[in-house]
Amino acid sequence: MLFDQIKNYLVETAGVDPQKFENPELKVADLELDSLGLVEMLFEIEDKYGFQIPDPMIFLPMSFAEMVASINTTVQEHTASQLPVASH
């Protein structure tokens, strides 16, 4: 669910090629987002779930799947929500 939310945002708003997400080894850096693009994407998550991610730059060296898992953990910690992380 969170995977798809972030993916859809990046495809629709940031113009990321949807085929990139077919690669399970996709790195956040491979999304070719500038720091503002990354922060804007995270703002969407923060606004939706009502918390702030303290250091968005920690995600740059991660794979996309690792970033989603990390955000999912943070969402769960702040909302007591059980968001499934879709695997692709």
C-alpha positions as CSV (number, residue, x, y, z in Angstrom):
1,M,0.0,0.0,0.0
2,L,2.7,2.5,1.0
3,F,4.9,1.3,-1.8
4,D,2.1,2.0,-4.3
5,Q,1.3,5.4,-2.7
6,I,4.9,6.6,-3.0
7,K,5.4,5.1,-6.5
8,N,2.2,6.7,-7.8
9,Y,3.2,10.1,-6.4
10,L,6.7,9.8,-8.0
11,V,5.3,8.8,-11.4
12,E,2.5,11.3,-11.4
13,T,4.2,14.3,-9.8
14,A,7.9,13.8,-10.3
15,G,7.7,12.2,-13.7
16,V,9.7,9.1,-12.7
17,D,9.4,6.3,-15.3
18,P,7.1,3.7,-13.9
19,Q,9.3,0.9,-15.4
20,K,12.0,1.8,-12.9
21,F,9.9,0.3,-10.1
22,E,10.1,-3.1,-11.8
23,N,13.7,-3.4,-10.7
24,P,13.8,-4.8,-7.1
25,E,17.3,-3.3,-6.7
26,L,16.1,0.2,-7.5
27,K,18.0,2.8,-5.5
28,V,16.5,6.0,-4.3
29,A,19.4,7.8,-6.1
30,D,18.3,6.1,-9.4
31,L,15.0,8.0,-9.2
32,E,17.0,11.1,-10.2
33,L,15.2,13.3,-7.7
34,D,16.9,16.4,-6.5
35,S,16.8,17.1,-2.8
36,L,13.7,19.2,-3.1
37,G,11.9,16.4,-5.0
38,L,12.7,14.0,-2.3
39,V,11.6,16.4,0.4
40,E,8.3,17.1,-1.4
41,M,7.6,13.4,-1.8
42,L,8.2,12.9,2.0
43,F,6.0,15.9,2.8
44,E,3.1,14.1,1.1
45,I,3.6,11.1,3.4
46,E,4.1,13.4,6.5
47,D,0.9,15.3,5.6
48,K,-1.1,12.1,5.1
49,Y,0.0,10.5,8.4
50,G,0.6,13.6,10.6
51,F,4.3,13.3,11.5
52,Q,7.7,14.6,10.3
53,I,10.6,12.6,9.0
54,P,13.6,14.3,10.7
55,D,16.3,13.7,8.0
56,P,15.1,12.9,4.5
57,M,18.6,12.6,3.2
58,I,19.1,9.3,5.0
59,F,17.1,7.7,2.2
60,L,19.5,8.6,-0.6
61,P,21.9,5.6,-0.3
62,M,19.0,3.2,0.3
63,S,17.2,1.0,-2.2
64,F,13.6,2.1,-2.9
65,A,12.3,-0.9,-1.0
66,E,14.5,-0.1,2.0
67,M,13.2,3.5,2.0
68,V,9.6,2.3,1.8
69,A,10.2,-0.2,4.7
70,S,11.8,2.6,6.8
71,I,8.9,5.0,6.1
72,N,6.4,2.2,6.9
73,T,8.1,1.6,10.3
74,T,8.0,5.3,11.0
75,V,4.3,5.5,10.1
76,Q,3.6,2.6,12.3
77,E,5.5,4.1,15.2
78,H,3.6,7.4,14.9
79,T,0.1,6.1,14.0
80,A,0.0,2.6,15.5
81,S,-1.1,1.7,11.9
82,Q,-0.4,-1.6,10.3
83,L,0.5,-0.7,6.7
84,P,1.5,-3.6,4.5
85,V,4.6,-3.0,2.4
86,A,3.8,-4.4,-1.0
87,S,6.7,-6.3,-2.6
88,H,7.4,-5.9,-6.2
